[in-house]
Amino acid sequence: MVRLVPQSTRFERFAKALAAALFGQLSGSWRRRSALMLALLLGFYAGNNVTAYLLWRMPGGRPAMVLATVLILELIVRLRGRWVRGTPQLAWMLLDNLRIGLVYAVILDAFKLGT
């Protein structure tokens, strides 16, 4: 039986781009995959520590800490958008995973507290 090659339609290109965006981090060597997973988990750990320990010690309390965190994360996103064209290098992907883990931890903590 001969396998037919899908035509290069707009939907086919969209499906390939979506799969690459969603599962692109799962490709590559085991060192790359494990480094990306560790960055995600370290970002989550850092997010938990930011909300648990540093939040109460920063002058200005919760609003100042949240503002500083949002400004730093927005700066990282803006810099990545300006400097990286095409496929990002491993360092930028690690930084993205740290950012995603940190944001996830802060949002999860907000849901736990009901705020």
C-alpha positions as CSV (number, residue, x, y, z in Angstrom):
1,M,0.0,0.0,0.0
2,V,1.4,3.4,-1.0
3,R,1.1,6.2,1.6
4,L,-0.1,9.4,0.1
5,V,1.7,12.6,0.9
6,P,-0.6,15.3,2.1
7,Q,-1.0,18.3,-0.1
8,S,0.6,21.6,1.0
9,T,-2.6,23.4,1.8
10,R,-2.9,26.3,4.2
11,F,-4.6,24.1,6.8
12,E,-1.7,21.5,6.5
13,R,0.9,24.3,7.0
14,F,-1.1,25.6,9.9
15,A,-1.3,22.2,11.5
16,K,2.4,21.6,11.1
17,A,3.2,25.0,12.6
18,L,0.8,24.4,15.5
19,A,2.4,21.0,16.2
20,A,5.9,22.5,16.0
21,A,4.9,25.3,18.5
22,L,3.2,22.9,20.9
23,F,5.6,20.0,20.8
24,G,8.7,21.6,19.5
25,Q,10.4,21.5,22.9
26,L,10.0,17.7,22.9
27,S,12.4,17.3,20.0
28,G,16.1,17.1,20.2
29,S,18.5,15.3,22.5
30,W,17.8,14.1,26.0
31,R,20.1,16.8,27.4
32,R,18.1,19.6,25.7
33,R,14.8,18.1,26.8
34,S,15.9,17.6,30.4
35,A,17.4,21.1,30.6
36,L,14.1,22.6,29.3
37,M,12.1,20.6,31.8
38,L,14.4,21.6,34.7
39,A,14.0,25.2,33.7
40,L,10.3,24.9,33.8
41,L,10.4,23.3,37.2
42,L,12.9,25.8,38.5
43,G,10.7,28.6,37.3
44,F,7.8,27.0,39.2
45,Y,10.0,26.7,42.3
46,A,11.1,30.3,42.0
47,G,7.5,31.4,41.6
48,N,6.5,29.6,44.8
49,N,9.4,31.2,46.7
50,V,8.6,34.7,45.3
51,T,5.0,34.5,46.5
52,A,5.8,32.8,49.8
53,Y,8.9,34.6,51.1
54,L,9.9,37.7,49.2
55,L,6.3,39.0,49.0
56,W,6.1,40.0,52.6
57,R,9.7,41.3,52.9
58,M,9.6,43.8,50.0
59,P,8.9,47.4,50.8
60,G,5.4,48.2,49.5
61,G,4.2,44.6,50.0
62,R,2.1,42.7,47.5
63,P,1.4,45.4,44.9
64,A,5.1,46.4,44.6
65,M,6.2,42.7,44.3
66,V,3.6,42.0,41.6
67,L,4.5,45.1,39.7
68,A,8.2,44.3,39.8
69,T,7.6,40.7,38.7
70,V,5.3,41.8,35.8
71,L,7.8,44.4,34.6
72,I,10.7,41.9,34.6
73,L,8.7,39.3,32.8
74,E,7.4,41.9,30.2
75,L,11.0,43.1,29.7
76,I,12.1,39.5,29.0
77,V,9.3,39.0,26.5
78,R,10.0,42.3,24.7
79,L,13.7,41.6,24.5
80,R,13.1,38.1,23.1
81,G,10.8,39.5,20.5
82,R,13.4,42.0,19.3
83,W,16.5,39.9,19.4
84,V,15.3,36.4,18.3
85,R,14.1,35.9,14.7
86,G,13.2,32.4,13.6
87,T,13.9,29.5,15.9
88,P,15.2,30.5,19.3
89,Q,18.4,29.2,20.8
90,L,18.5,27.0,23.8
91,A,19.3,29.9,26.2
92,W,16.2,31.8,25.1
93,M,14.0,28.6,25.4
94,L,15.4,28.0,28.9
95,L,14.5,31.6,29.8
96,D,11.0,31.2,28.4
97,N,10.5,28.0,30.4
98,L,11.7,29.8,33.6
99,R,9.2,32.6,32.8
100,I,6.3,30.2,32.1
101,G,7.0,28.2,35.3
102,L,7.2,31.4,37.4
103,V,3.9,32.8,36.0
104,Y,2.2,29.5,36.5
105,A,3.2,29.3,40.1
106,V,2.1,32.9,40.8
107,I,-1.3,32.3,39.2
108,L,-1.8,29.0,40.9
109,D,-1.0,30.7,44.3
110,A,-3.5,33.4,43.5
111,F,-6.2,30.8,42.8
112,K,-5.3,29.0,46.1
113,L,-5.7,32.2,48.0
114,G,-8.8,33.2,46.2
115,T,-7.4,36.6,45.1
